[in-house]
Amino acid sequence: MITNNRSESLKNWLHKNLNTTEIQINPLAGDASFRRYFRVQYDDQIRIAMDAPPELEDSHSFVAIQAHLNTLNLQVPHLHAIDLAQGFILMDDLGDTWLWHKASNPLSNTLYQNAIDDLLVMQSHAAPTPLAVFDAAFMGQELAFFKQWFLQDYLQLSLSSAENDLLENIFSQLIQAALSQPYYFCHRDYHSRNLMVLNNAKMGILDFQDAVLGPLTYDLVSLLRDCYVTLSEADLQKHLQYYFEKAGMMGLFDTKDFNTFNQWFDWMGLQRHLKAIFIFARKQLRDNNPNFLRYLPRTLNYVHTISRPYEQLSDFHHFMEKRILPTFKEVYVI
């Protein structure tokens, strides 16, 4: 959280680095982290300043991954000034047009294909610095947080021993399904509010600092089953097939069975969306920030819909219908 002291420190840092006293600093919408962003105008220039308190956010990874993606000729903001000790970075402004704004535009098919092409570039090149691995322990912690922050703290559900066992069984299945996939560079937040539409219809990529070595379909499900926008089923399947064919030709996976790939995608989506649900609830409960609660209904609907056709997930699907969704309907207020 930015304090008055940090605000003043940022202003002083900008004045020093830009060597001017005439600066306009305007806050921008933040993400679900402790980072804050500001549009900085001075002389005839416009930049973005990031304030990432070093005790809460690690900006070293932001700098290292920006350098890696830049070498791949992907559209990431150039970094003009860096102060890791204070947690300040001054970078290019990629504009105000998120992919989110264009998701229903007639040109959206091209934009999504461009986003998939960029994803394939990231996946086909290993990062030069070691990345954390999105392993069983990592996924297990996120799923445990779903139970804690959403089921117990937000919905105030008291879970029976049988319900706890059911959840642990489902969590184990989701983790094993993810671990069965090939692992590649994973942005880990590759969605319509981190992708900027540039003048050439290319994607400007943001918020990459939490990249890990992760399952093949993680970023794809973030993009196509986005918590912030719903694609039509026809468009989703078209983009899914586009990725499947191109990634297969590039040798990113061995299977030629689309059904196997589609199950990877669906089950990875369940893990990803349970994680998003607890984060949205935690922003309200811990950080007193209700802005993300509006995305809970869509994300819960994904989990409910995706779990329906899989027999292995039937107990969890029924648990949602009997316990989660009715309670959510009573509790949900924005």
N, C-alpha and C positions, 0 to 999 in steps of 0.2 A: 504494500500500500504506500502510495507516495505521501510524504509528509511535507509540511511547510519548509522544513530544513532541506529536504531533498529537492523540492521545487526551486529553492534559492540556489542550491549547489548546481543544479542543472543550468539555470540561467547564467551563473558565473562561468561555468565551464564552456557554455556556448559563446558567450562574449569573448572569452579568451581565445578559443579556437577559431572563431570567425573573424576576430580582430575588428569588430564593429560594435557600436552601441545601439544601432537601430535594428532591433530584432523583434518580430512578432512571433509569439509562441501560443499555439492553440491546441488544446487537448483533442485527441481522436478517440473513437470507440476502442475500448480495450478488448482483450481476449479473456479466456478463463484462467489466466495465470496472474502472477503478481507484477508482470511487466506493464508499463504504461507507455503510450506513444503520443508524440506531439508533432504537429506540422510547424516547421520553422521557416519563416520568411525573412529574408534580409537582402538588401540591394535588389538584384533582379533574380535571386536564387530561391528555390524552395527545396527544403530537405525534410527528412523525418528524423526526429530524435527519439531514441529508445531509452527509457529509464528502467533498468532491471536491478533492483537492490541485490547486491552481491551475497548477502546472507540468505536470500530467498531464491535467487535465480543464478544459474551458471552461464555467463556470457562467453566463456572460453569456447564452448561447443558451438555457439552461434558463429563465432569468427572462423573456426576451423572448417565447419561444414559449408559456410558461405564460400570459402576459398575453393573447396572441393567442387561444389556445384558450378562455380564460375569457370573452372577448368573444363567442364563438360559443355560449355557454351549454353548453359541454361540461364534464363532471365531471372537473376537474383539481384537485389539492390547492391550497388557498389557502396563500400564502407569508406567514408571520408575522414572520420576521426573515431578513435577507440580509446576508452579509458576503462579497463577491466577492473581496476581497483575500486572505482566509484560505481561501476555498472552503467556507464553512459556510452552510447554509440550514435554517431551521426551518419545517416545513410541516404541513398537516393529515395525520392518520392515516386512510387510507381502508379500514383493516381488514386482515384476514388471508385473505380469500377471493378467490383468483385465479380467473379463468375456467378455468384449468387444473384446478382442483378440481371444476368443474361440467361439464366437457366431455362426460361420459357421463350426466349427469343428464337426466331426461325434459324438464326445462325448457330444455335447452341450445339448442334451436332458436330460442327467443325471445331468449336471451342472444346468440347469434351474429347474429341479425338486428339486435339493438340495436347490436352492435359494427359491423356493416356500415353501419347508418344513421349512426352517428357518423363513420365513415370517409368517407361521402359528404358529410357536412357539412364535414369538413376539406378534402376535395378541391374542393369548390365555392366555397371562400373563399380568396383569395390572402392570404398572410401580409403584414403591413404592412412588415416589414423584409426586405431581400433575403436569400434562402436560397442556400446553395451548390447547385450543379447536379450531379446524379448523372449525369455525362457519360461519354464513352468512356474518358477517362483514369482517372477514378475507378473505373469498373468493371474496366478493364484491370489496374489495380493490385491489386484484390481477387482477380482470377483468377490473376494472377502469384503472389500470396501462397498460393493453394491449391496451386500447383505446388511452391512453396518449402517451406511449413510442413507440408503434409500429405504430398504425394507424396515429396519428397526427405528432409525431416527426420524426419517421423513414421514413414512406411513404409520409409524408407531405399531408395527405388527409384532406380536409375541409369537415366535416360531416354536412349534412343537418339535420334539426329538425326531419324529418322522419327517417333518418338513425340512429340518436341518440336514438330515441324511439325504433327502431328495436333492437338495441344492448342491451338496457336496458331490453327489454322483454326477449331476449335470455339469458342474464346473469341471470335474475331472475329464468328462467326455470332450468338452470344448477345448480344453488344454491339449489333450492328446491329438485331437483333430488338427489344431494349429501346428503342433510339433511335427506332424506328418508331412507338412508342406516344405518345399524348398525355401531356404532363407536367403534374403538379399537385403540391400540397403532399403530402409523403410523410413520414410519421412515422419510417419506416425500421426500426422494431423493434416492429411492431404485432402482438403475439402473446399467447398465453394467460397468460404470466407477467408481462406489463405491463398487463393489464386486470383491474381489481378489480370483483367483483360487489357492487354496493351494494344497500341494502334495497329499492329500487324496481325492481330488475332492470336498472338502468342500469349503464353501464360507467364505472368510474373509470380515467382514462387516466394512465399513468406513463411515465417514461423517454423523453420526447419531445425531449430536448435535441439530438439528432443529426438533426433533421428537415432535409430537403433538398427541392429541386424535382426530382421523380423520376417514373418511368414509372407509368402508370395502375394496373397490376396489382401493383406491388411490395408494397404493404401488404396487399392482398387475399391474395396467396400466403403472406405471413408469417402471416396469420390462419388460413387454411384448410389450408395444408400446413405446419403448425406443427412445429418441431423437437422440441417437448416433449410433444405429444399427437397421436394419429392419429385423424382423423375417419373414419367409414365412407365408402365411396365414394358411397353414396346421399345421405348428409348433405352431403358436399362438393359434389356436383352440384346439390343443391337450393339451397344457399347461393350457389353460383356463378351459378345462373340468377336468383336473387333480386337479386344485385348487378347482373347484366347488364341486367335489365329496368329497374331503378330508375335506374342510371347512364345508360342510353340515353335514358330519358324526361327526364332532367335535362340532356341534351345534352353529356355529358362525352366522348363519342366519336361518330364518324360511322357506323361500320360497323353494319349490322344482321345481320351474319353471325356467328352464335355460334361457328362453327368457327375463324374468324380470331381472335376474342376468346379462345377456349380455348387456341389456340396461343400467343398473347401470354402468357397465364397460365402455361402449362407451361414455356415457355422462360425467362420471368422467374424462375420457381421454380428452374430449374437454376442460373442465376447466383447467386441468393440462397442456395441450399443449398451450393454450392461455397464461397461466402464463409463460411457458418456452420461448415462442416467445418474450414476452416483455423483459424478462431477457437477452436474446441473443442480442436484439436490444440495450438495455440499456448499456450493457457492451461496445459496440462500442461508443455510443453517450456520455455517462457520463464518462466512465473509459478509453476511447481511446484504447479499447482492442477488435480487430476485430476477435479474434480466434474462437468465438462461432457463427459467422455469417454463417459459412459453414453448420451448422445444421438447419438453417431456412427452406430450401426447404423441407427437410424430415418432419419437424414438421408441416409446413403449409399443406403439402400433407395429413397428418393424419387428420387434422381438416376438410379439403375439402372432403376427402373420407368418414369419419365417419358421417359427417352431411348429406350426400346425401340420405340415405334410410329413414330418419325420417321426416315424414310430418310436425311435429311441428317445425322442424329446416329448413324448405324449404326456408323461406325468408332469413335466414342467409346464407344458402348455395348459393342462387342466389346473395346475396350481395358479397360474396367471389368471385364468378365467374365474376361479373360485375365490381367490384371496387378494391378488395384487390389483386387478383392474377395478373391482367394486370399491376397495378401500381408497384407491387413487381418486376415483370419481367423487368420493366424500371429502377428501382432504385437499384436492387441487384447487388453488385459488391464485390468480395473478392480478 
